C-alpha cells in the first residue's frame, strides 16, 4: 500500500532557525529556537538537501529512485515516514505554516534574556 502523500504536495519549507552540520556519513540538524537536535543518515541527508533546494515530494521521490534501486511505492512510503518525522519535530513546515522562528520567544531569545537580565 502506498502512503497518502497528498499532504506533502503543498509548499515545503525549512524554518530559518534550523542549522545543519553535514559529513559523508549524514548530518545533525539543530533547531536553535527549540533546542532540538536530529541526526540524519546519508539517505536522510540526501532528502534534506533536496528539500533545501526547493524540490517537491515528486521531485524528491524521482531523485531517490534514480539514486537507489527501490520501487516507487517503497520510496514514497519511506519518504512519507521521514517527512512526517521532520514535520512532527517542526524541522519541516508544510503549506503556509508561518515560520515560528520569527517570534521573539524562541530558545535563543530566552537564553539571551536570561543572560542580559542576570
C-alpha positions as CSV (number, residue, x, y, z in Angstrom):
1,X,0.0,0.0,0.0
2,X,1.3,3.4,-0.9
3,X,1.3,6.1,1.8
4,X,-1.0,9.1,1.2
5,X,1.5,11.8,0.3
6,X,-1.1,14.4,-0.7
7,X,-0.3,16.5,2.5
8,X,3.2,16.9,1.2
9,X,2.1,18.3,-2.2
10,X,1.8,21.6,-0.5
11,X,4.7,24.1,-0.2
12,X,7.5,22.6,1.8
13,X,10.0,24.8,3.7
14,X,12.6,24.6,6.4
15,X,12.5,27.0,9.3
16,X,15.3,29.5,9.3
17,X,16.2,28.5,12.8
18,X,17.3,25.0,11.7
19,X,21.0,24.7,11.2
20,X,22.9,21.7,10.0
21,X,26.3,20.1,10.1
22,X,26.9,17.5,7.4
23,X,29.6,14.9,6.8
24,X,29.9,12.0,4.4
25,X,28.0,9.8,7.0
26,X,25.0,12.1,7.4
27,X,24.2,15.2,9.3
28,X,23.0,16.7,12.5
29,X,20.2,19.2,12.4
30,X,19.8,21.7,15.2
31,X,16.8,24.0,15.7
32,X,18.3,26.8,17.7
33,X,14.8,28.1,18.6
34,X,13.5,24.8,20.1
35,X,16.8,23.3,21.2
36,X,16.0,20.2,19.2
37,X,18.8,18.0,17.7
38,X,18.0,15.4,15.0
39,X,20.5,13.0,13.4
40,X,20.3,12.1,9.7
41,X,22.0,9.2,8.0
42,X,23.3,9.7,4.4
43,X,19.8,8.9,2.9
44,X,18.2,11.4,5.2
45,X,20.9,14.0,4.3
46,X,20.1,13.4,0.6
47,X,16.4,14.1,1.3
48,X,17.2,17.2,3.4
49,X,19.5,18.6,0.7
50,X,16.7,18.1,-1.9
51,X,14.2,19.8,0.5
52,X,16.6,22.8,0.9
53,X,16.9,23.1,-2.9
54,X,13.1,23.6,-3.0
55,X,12.2,20.3,-4.6
56,X,8.6,19.0,-4.1
57,X,7.8,15.4,-3.0
58,X,7.6,14.0,-6.5
59,X,10.9,15.5,-7.5
60,X,12.5,14.1,-4.3
61,X,11.0,10.7,-5.0
62,X,12.3,10.8,-8.6
63,X,15.8,11.6,-7.3
64,X,15.7,8.8,-4.7
65,X,14.6,6.3,-7.3
66,X,17.5,7.4,-9.5
67,X,19.9,7.0,-6.6
68,X,18.7,3.7,-5.2
69,X,17.2,0.6,-6.7
70,X,13.9,0.9,-4.9
71,X,10.3,0.7,-6.2
72,X,8.2,3.9,-6.3
73,X,5.8,2.7,-3.6
74,X,8.7,1.9,-1.3
75,X,10.3,5.2,-1.9
76,X,7.1,7.1,-1.3
77,X,6.4,5.1,1.9
78,X,9.9,5.8,3.3
79,X,9.8,9.4,2.2
80,X,6.4,9.9,3.8
81,X,7.6,8.4,7.1
82,X,10.7,10.6,7.1
83,X,8.9,13.8,6.3
84,X,6.3,13.0,9.0
85,X,9.1,12.8,11.5
86,X,10.6,16.0,10.4
87,X,7.3,17.8,10.5
88,X,6.4,16.4,13.9
89,X,9.7,17.8,15.2
90,X,8.9,21.2,13.5
91,X,12.0,20.8,11.3
92,X,9.8,20.9,8.1
93,X,7.0,23.3,7.5
94,X,4.1,22.2,5.2
95,X,1.8,24.7,3.4
96,X,1.6,28.2,4.5
97,X,2.7,27.5,8.1
98,X,4.3,30.6,9.5
99,X,8.0,30.4,10.4
100,X,7.8,30.4,14.1
101,X,11.5,31.3,14.4
102,X,10.5,34.8,13.6
103,X,8.9,35.1,17.0
104,X,10.8,36.6,19.9
105,X,10.0,33.7,22.3
106,X,12.5,31.1,21.0
107,X,15.2,29.4,22.9
108,X,17.9,31.8,21.8
109,X,15.8,34.8,22.9
110,X,15.1,33.2,26.3
111,X,18.8,32.4,26.8
112,X,19.8,35.9,25.7
113,X,17.2,37.5,28.0
114,X,18.4,35.3,30.9
115,X,22.0,36.4,30.2
116,X,21.2,40.1,30.0
117,X,18.9,40.2,33.0
118,X,21.4,38.4,35.2
